[in-house]
Amino acid sequence: KQWYQRRVAITAGIDGISTEEMSKEQLEQHIHRLREEMEREREERNYFQLERDKVNTFWEITKRQLDESKAELRNKDREMEDMEERHQVEIKVYKQKVKHLLYEHQNNITELKADSVLTLKLEQDENRTNEGTLRKDKRNLKVQLKELELSHEDVIKNLKRQHDEAITVLRKDSERHAKELQIKYEKKMKLLREELELRRKTEIHEIEERKNGQINTLMKNHEKAFSDIKNYYNDITLNNLALINSLKEQVEEIKKKKVPTATLR
């Protein structure tokens, strides 16, 4: 408004002549010049109003895009947190499976030990029964030998020797059989233990491989998502900076155009 008043003051006279001293033609020229000046002022005012509206529009668009970008970033952060929670749950499940396999392995070993002990006990019971039967037979034979002792001493000696040999053979056979059974079941237990240990290691290795594969996949997905988000916001930031610089340049050009015009007038 002050600038407009100065313009009016400048154009109040022509060559130092006041409007009261002007002729009719000079007044008409003066009025025509004032109208042209007012028209130019109106056009400039409309132009600057339009430019201000453009700047406000660009500002609103940029602000809305920034808000949308922030919302998208928050969504990405929530997605990454959800993926991390699912990953922790999967690790717990794998650990539970390994624990279950170890528990089954221990149960199998315990059952095999119990079966071996039971079998050995049955064999020992059977051997004791056989030995008891042999002792009983020995007692019976002693009675018979005593009855036959008077009739034939040599026959009694031979029978006693044969009886002792038979007992020795039976005892050796029994001991050998029990030892063979023990060695057999120990070998079976060893083979089964090795087989179960190998199966456990293989399953644990497979679980570890799958777990590492999934961890690597999740890490790659996380890195890619983070890189995409970073690139996306970098692009937005660069575009906004370029837009702001462009608007600044346009405003500077407008100011530069305005200053020479005002100087001429």
Rosetta blueprint (number, residue, H / E / L):
1 K L
2 Q H
3 W H
4 Y H
5 Q H
6 R H
7 R H
8 V H
9 A H
10 I H
11 T L
12 A L
13 G L
14 I E
15 D L
16 G L
17 I E
18 S L
19 T L
20 E L
21 E L
22 M L
23 S L
24 K H
25 E H
26 Q H
27 L H
28 E H
29 Q H
30 H H
31 I H
32 H H
33 R H
34 L H
35 R H
36 E H
37 E H
38 M H
39 E H
40 R H
41 E H
42 R H
43 E H
44 E H
45 R H
46 N H
47 Y H
48 F H
49 Q H
50 L H
51 E H
52 R H
53 D H
54 K H
55 V H
56 N H
57 T H
58 F H
59 W H
60 E H
61 I H
62 T H
63 K H
64 R H
65 Q H
66 L H
67 D H
68 E H
69 S H
70 K H
71 A H
72 E H
73 L H
74 R H
75 N H
76 K H
77 D H
78 R H
79 E H
80 M H
81 E H
82 D H
83 M H
84 E H
85 E H
86 R H
87 H H
88 Q H
89 V H
90 E H
91 I H
92 K H
93 V H
94 Y H
95 K H
96 Q H
97 K H
98 V H
99 K H
100 H H
101 L H
102 L H
103 Y H
104 E H
105 H H
106 Q H
107 N H
108 N H
109 I H
110 T H
111 E H
112 L H
113 K H
114 A H
115 D H
116 S H
117 V H
118 L H
119 T H
120 L H
121 K H
122 L H
123 E H
124 Q H
125 D H
126 E H
127 N H
128 R H
129 T H
130 N H
131 E H
132 G H
133 T H
134 L H
135 R H
136 K H
137 D H
138 K H
139 R H
140 N H
141 L H
142 K H
143 V H
144 Q H
145 L H
146 K H
147 E H
148 L H
149 E H
150 L L
151 S L
152 H L
153 E H
154 D H
155 V H
156 I H
157 K H
158 N H
159 L H
160 K H
161 R H
162 Q H
163 H H
164 D H
165 E H
166 A H
167 I H
168 T H
169 V H
170 L H
171 R H
172 K H
173 D H
174 S H
175 E H
176 R H
177 H H
178 A H
179 K H
180 E H
181 L H
182 Q H
183 I H
184 K H
185 Y H
186 E H
187 K H
188 K H
189 M H
190 K H
191 L H
192 L H
193 R H
194 E H
195 E H
196 L H
197 E H
198 L H
199 R H
200 R H
201 K H
202 T H
203 E H
204 I H
205 H H
206 E H
207 I H
208 E H
209 E H
210 R H
211 K H
212 N H
213 G H
214 Q H
215 I H
216 N H
217 T H
218 L H
219 M H
220 K H
221 N H
222 H H
223 E H
224 K H
225 A H
226 F H
227 S H
228 D H
229 I H
230 K H
231 N H
232 Y H
233 Y H
234 N H
235 D H
236 I H
237 T H
238 L H
239 N H
240 N H
241 L H
242 A H
243 L H
244 I H
245 N H
246 S H
247 L H
248 K H
249 E H
250 Q H
251 V H
252 E H
253 E H
254 I H
255 K H
256 K H
257 K H
258 K H
259 V H
260 P H
261 T H
262 A H
263 T H
264 L H
265 R L
